């Protein structure tokens, strides 16, 4: 029973079943003074017959992922009698439901000793200032029926430590959590690291910085405020959640992971103007997922190309539009888009469609991101061409966000086609079939040409430059997408 991030996103969209005994679910987490163990005591209503940890990621030596770091799991019923559990593997346990359960267990906090497929920034790690853990590394919950009543989490921490979460604070140690998704799909930080909270783009943002990155706090905050405001305007409003947490620490991977209302990011070395091209891009990409992926939610993995590819393309466009990258760097970014797709097809030998690549995103990453970015960029330009530059990808996204407010609403390729058709009066089904449902190379040159650009290439070498003979319509289209102040 796999419950990866996509499944967690979908839980917010399905109709919630009101079950239970009218009492809240409660969790108490105690972290020892050495921060090697977390002791969890939980009192929960179990409606279904499956008790689960979520977003399980098997790793070397841990076939059941983070569930293998759980020890001494004891479960009793409301009368204190032991409850039988059957281990189904991968963090799932068969249990008799429709009753309240009391759980007591310990989590060994050595997540950073293991090579996780998506990186330890998406599971947990330690620093000399504290511990980052995801809810999926700490909490069990009903595996099939989302709990609809209040959830409260209380922390007991080493002296001087604070708990930083995206949840609603009751006091310094207790938090109210809106849903099972918010409980299990979020990054949390416990420790002494610097934290600041501010408003940007319609949300309340808490930024937790490892001490190496305190000198760069103004640089982080500028990028966060600028990009969040752009996304607010791009999607026509705020994302689903109103509070967000960002945790930044040092690691050579330089990677990041987005959750329901938080993200965890690593930076390699200092955060300065030179490497902002890397960490700034990762940060901007993950921020955009609060809208595309966590507010606008795909039905399943078939639309990973849009969740990741459109996010990558829009990250490039908004960073350029906000003056955070200059034109030479913009062109380098645009050159990387077809290069990634080429690597996937001709170096990795991936022959599946771009949509099919989403089923196993990590090994197919170049095709999901590269092929998805190509498709999203081409879709944006094609929308503008067919509408006389009246509408573009932002208009499609605003419509998708408006529709996402409907209970249980997710999107699939057919919805993208339908909205594109409605906004332009043109049939986009053949175009998108060629872009994401074919098994061959997608020719991006016409898209570049429609932006007044030319791409010269030889094998993996790609060079994008201005086309001196481009017409006014093409130049204005480029300006509208990429140039500060352009319309």
Secondary structure, DSSP 8 states (H G I E B T S, - for coil): ----HHHHHHHTTS-----SSS--EEEEEEE-TTSSEEEEEEEEEE-SSEEE--S---BTTBTTGGGGGEEEEEEE-TTS-B---EEEETTEEE---SEEEEEEEEEE--GGGS--TT-GGGTEEEETTEEEEEGGGT--EESSS---S-EEEEEE-STT-EEE-SSEESSSSEEEES-HHHHHS-EEEEES-EEEEEEETTEEEEEEE-GGGGGGHHHHHHHHHHHHHHHHHHHTS--S-SEEEEEEEE-TT--EEE-SSEEEEEESS---TTTHHHHHHHHHHHHHTTTBTTTB-BSSGGGHIIIIIIHHHHHHHHHHHTTSS-HHHHHHHHHHHHHHHHIIIIIS---S-HHHHGGGTTTTHIIIIIIHHHHHHHHHHHHHHHTTSS--HHHHHHHHHHHHTSTT--B-HHHHHHHHHHHHSS--HHHHHHHHS-SS----HHHHHTTTEEEEEETTEEEEEE-TT--HHHHHHHHHHHSTT--
